[in-house]
Amino acid sequence: MGADMNRLKNATYPGRGIVIGQTPNGACMVQIYWIMGRSASSRNRVFVRDGDAVKTDAIDKSQAIDPLTAYYPIEVWGDAHIVTNGDQTDTIAHALQNAGSFESALRTRTYEPDAPNFTPRISGLVDLGDSHAYRLAILKTIVGDARYCSRQFFDYETAIPGMGHCITTYMDDGTPLPSFEGEPFAVNLFNDIQQTADVFWDLLDSDNRVSLLVKFICPTTSDLVIVNKYGKNNGDQSIDI
């Protein structure tokens, strides 16, 4: 399956997105996560570093904060590097701490309660101590009906150098927003973390993109780059963790 970078470039509003894969040289696993926003409240956000995790933070704290927008998109537990689009990051981390699994954790959760969109929960895992290279999952309604939840899990047992798999919350803009359909699609990855951030930031619609992070997970160290469009900490951070 060939890479499809244009799928992101041609979408006005794919929403939040996760990419997981491997650098072309095979040295590091890669996690990418971004958020987008159309309203003032959705754009009132930045990614900030919090230890070995990243959290969303409000730029203007005097504005009302939607609890669905306040969460840790990435956390680390042992060899497990978690990335999600909501507070299910904590659900997965708690399960792993208590002999559970990525899948068992997500079977306790559903899509977000933001009718009429019912935004899917998307999640990913790279576990350096696991036989699987990486996992992705999406929890969403069936044909937009809030009575039914579909939980789809994708296991990638072998990473492909230079390739990642992408999953987004939405297919594109719409009313209500249409949930992602099908399997995660292939995208190209790069050996340089800053190039990776630049390429994926440029693929996102310039009016609606808000924040993006890229994490390289290497055998002995990890690097992180954050790009924020609005507010404090604009630009990039590269940090060993």
N, C-alpha and C positions, 0 to 999 in steps of 0.2 A: 504494500500500500504506500503510495507516494504522499509526500507532505502537501498540505493544503493551507498555505499561509494566507491565501486570498480570502478564505472563509472568515477570518477575523477582520481583514482589511475592508471587506465589502459589507460588513454588518455595522449598522449605526449604533445598535445597543445590544450587544451580546450579554451585558450585565457583568456579574462577577465570573472569574474564570480561573481554572487551575491547569497547569501543565506539569507533567512529570516525565522525566526521561534521563538520558545520559549524554555527556559531552562527546564530541566526535572522537577524541583521543581515548575515551574509556576511563579517564582518570576520576571523574566525579559524577555523582547523580545530581540532577537538577530539579528544583521545584520553583515554579513561577506562580504568583497569585496576584490578581488585580481586582480593584473595585471601580465601578462607574456610577455616575449619578446625574439625574436630570433636574432634581429639585434643589433648592437652597440647602435644605437639611441634609440631603444625601451628599452634597458637595462640602459640607462642613466637617470634613474628616481628613486625617492624615494617618499614615503608619508611623509608629515610633517603636524604637527598640526597648525591650524590657527584659534584661538578662539575656538568656539564650532564646527568648521568645520575642514575638512582635505583637503589639496590640493596636487596635484602632483608637484614635483619640480625637476629640472635638477641637476644632480651631477656636470657635466662639462658644465658650461654655455657658454663656447666658441664654443660648437658644435651647429649646426643648430637644432632648436627646431621645431618639427612638431606640429602645433597648435592643432591637434586632441589629442595630448598627454598631453596638459596643461588644467587642469580643476579641479573642486572640486567634488570628488566622494561622499562626504557626506556633507549635510547642515541641519540645523534645522530652522524651522519656526513655532513658537508657539509650539503646541503639535505634529507637523508633523516632522518626521525624514526621510529625503530623502537620497537615495543611488542610484547612477547611474554610468555608464561607460563613461560619457562624459559631455559636457557643457549643456545637457538637465537638469542637476541638477538645474541650474539657471532658466531654462524655467519653471520647475515645481514650484520652490519657488516663482517666479514672479506670476504665475497663482494663487497659494494659497493666496498670499497677496492681490489679486484683485478678490476674490470671485469665482475663477475658481477651477478646480479640477485636480487631477493627470491625468485623462483620457483626459480632454480637452487640457491640456498642451501638451501631447504627440501626439495629433492629428495634431498639428502644425509642428511636426518634422518627419524626415524620418531616414533611415539608414545612416551610415557615407559615405562620398563621396570618398572612398579609393579604386577605381576600381583596380583590378578585384574582390577584396574580398567583397566590400560593407558591411563592418562589421556591424552587428546588433547593435542597441542601446538597452541596457537592463537597466531597471529601477525598483526601489522598493520603497515602502512607508510603514512606520509604523506611524499611527496617533493615539495617545493615546486618542483623543477626538472623534474618529470615531467608528461606529458600526462594521467596518471591522477590523479584527485582523491585516491583512497586505495585500498588493497588489504587484504584479509583472507585468511587461510588457516587450514585445520585439517588436521592429520595424525592419523589415527585408525585403529583396527583395523576390519576388515569383520566385522560381526556378532560382535564380541568375540573373533575368532580371531587369535591373535598371529602366525600365519603370513602374514597379509595386511595390508598397509598401504594405506589410501586417502589420497591427497593432493588436497585440494579447494581451489581458488583462486577468489577472488571479486574482480573488478575493478570499481571504481566510477569511471567516467570523468568524471562531473559530480557535484559535491556538491550536495545539496538543502538550502537554508537551513532551519535549525531541526530537521533530521533527522539521526540517526546510525543506524548498523547495529551490532548486537550479536551477539557469538558467545561462548558459554560452553563450559566443558569438559564439563559434564554437563547432562542434561535436568532432573534433580532427584535427590533421595536414592534409595538403593537398594543392593542387594547382589547382584552387584557394581554399582558406580555406572554408570548408563547414559550412554554417550557422547552428546554433542550430535548432533542430527539435523536435516537440512534446511538451508535457506539462513539466513544472518544475518537477524535480524528487526529491524524498524524501531523506534526509540525517539525520544522528544522530547529536544531539547537547548535550552540557554538562553544568553542573552548574558552572564550573570554567572557567573564561575567558581566563586564560593562557593555560589551557588544550585545549580549543577550538582552540586557535591560533596555538598551536603546532600540533594538529591533522590535521587541514586543510592545514597548511604549508607542512607537511610531505606527504600529499596526492598529492601535485602538483609536476610535473616533476622537478627534482632538477636542470637540466640544464636551464630550461626556466622560472622558477618562478622568479619574480622580487620584488614585494611588496604585503603585505596582511595587512588588518586591521580587527579587531573584535570589535564590539560595543555592549555592554549590555545596554538596555534601561529599566530602572527600574522605579517604580512609582515616586520616589523623586530624583533620581540621575542616571547618566549614566557613564559607565566606557569604556575606550578605550585602546586597545593594538594595536601597530603598529609593523610590522616586515618588515625590508628592507634588501635585500640581498647585495646590492651594496652601496658604498659611505658612506656618513655621516649618523649618527643616526642608524647604524646597531643595531639590537636587538629590544627590546620591550619597549613600554611606556604605563604605566597604569595611567590614569588621570580621575579624577571626573569632570564631566561637568554639 
